[in-house]
Amino acid sequence: MLILPLSYMLFSTLAENLARMEETTKRLELTSIMVDIFKEVSQDQIAHIVYLLQGKVRPDYEGVEVGVAEKIIMHAIAKSSGTSQATIQARYVETGDLGQAASLILEKKSQTTLFAQEVTVDRVYNTILKMAQVGGSRSQDMKIKYISSLLNDASPTEARFILKILLGSMRLGVAENTIMDALAEAYTGDRKNRPLLEEAYNVSSDLGRVAKTTAKDGLGGLESFSITPFSPIRPMLAERIRTEKDALDKMGTGFAAEYKLDGERVQIHVADGRVEVFSRKLERITEYYPDVIEAMPEISKSNNIILEAEAVPVNADTGEFLPFQNIMRRRRKHGLAKAVADYPVLVNFFDVLYVDGQSFLDETYDKRRQMLQYVIKEGGMAHLVPMMRIEAEVDIVEFMESSVNAGCEGLMIKSKDSIYRAGSRGSQWLKLKQDYQKGIGDSLDLVVIGAFHGKGRRAGTYGTLLLATYDSAEDMFLSICKVGSGFKDEDLDTLYQTLGDKILAKKDLRVNSIMEADVWFAPELVIEVVAAEITRSPIHTTGKADNDSGFALRFPRFTGRIRADKSAEEASTVEEILALYGGQAKTT
Ligand code: ATP
């Protein structure tokens, strides 16, 4: 048997803890299990563990996809257990979980394989990473070989988790914040230090690196984190306001207003002759913008820069803005060139975060805008977002009108002295949308947590969806309404397909709902909804304390927008609902 240095964690230790995590519903317990894991693991392995806890092997922005098709996994189970495909299929149908099926099959198999190699965390991690990187015509065979060699040596519980990671179905319900809580406690002795880890994460988007640095060098080590090309920055976000007057009340005078364009937020990194584009969710989306990549050397005077822009689809013939959804038509592997030609974009720059080796995060809005004006050559697809300095209410009213007339959503209001606060939603940036002035004052982005089977015309799809807000303090999703209107037939089809991958056997640990849905989903998909009113309700859990009522939406309606650019943790929060409810009381 292989003799391992003590510091090397066996995968069985991790798997046992993962099983404990799966069983608990309490966030504190989840955190303390992670603290136990982190305390036991060596500094060299910590990054791997952090990625694996999130079902990843590298940070999202590197675009390393772990997912392996079920078909390949079934072949690998057959190969390592000598069981027929039919039996595996039958076990899969019985359990509804391929990982579980494999675990039952392997339990039957004799456990004592001579010459078995120890299954360490590193072995699992490295095999998964290798698998994610193989390509070419023999990649299927290679993957089957890699997986079956792991399964040969794995215990049933280990196999279950290895396959869950490979299938992308490891849903432990741990958000980044919870992992950071556990890291802070394990390595600095105090969970309250999380904000310091968060700062490093905001500029690196690499939780594995944050973990490794904290483990090795403590809080001092985190000071070495700074903005660098090709590590996306977590975006600064805005607080909503309802009226032009609110902007003046919050900012005084002498602030800047910009058009709020309705497209996809893109972060463009240029350095070493390379250009990469990242989404609002920090995923690498370079391949969908070949036209922008090609144009960048012409657009930017600096070739070592990080910029933010809103990419807006335009009508190829008339040049008019098109609805945001059109940009999603570029999200394809085949026929991309045609989609790019059919759906051209205008790139509207609104911020600059780094230039020629220097961070601009701590520069004021005014300085950053000045640099932006200097560095961007407007023309062709490149524009600066229209901006106006506001001195009085009449200016902002007029500018709002001209923005809406130009086909934009409204205004972004920015304090001229504000620095760029990565990853935070604060009052230095405000957003004023035209629809805030109607209904409850805004559209909401809510998480689909469950569904009810459709009847009549909607049989075979979901008739109604159960939606939730996000509670960041508790890291929970709280129900707020059922929505059944606003869906076109094609929306119902798309949602049925998309949600099919997210079905769970039981309610997710992070979902708090009194209402029982027919089908529960992993809380991942965000959709946009409008409503007539926010009311108090005993059956929904948003804003509910003990025996008090929570909040619900009256007459909610799907707007037709799936917010693929938002993660569930970026959905509308309980605080936002409370603020809208308060605002509603004032205006009605
Ligand atoms: P929404 O749901 O309204 O799109 P959001 O929740 O995605 O907003 P917010 O910070 O609340 O994000 O609103 C800012 C968003 O508006 C940005 O993420 C960006 O995509 C878009 N945007 C459009 N124009 C601008 C601009 N001039 N400055 C900053 N962001 C802009």
Residues whose N, C-alpha, C, O or C-beta is under 5 A from the ligand:
A	BS01	ATP	M236 L237 A238 E258 Y259 K260 L261 R265 E310 F350 V385 M412 K431
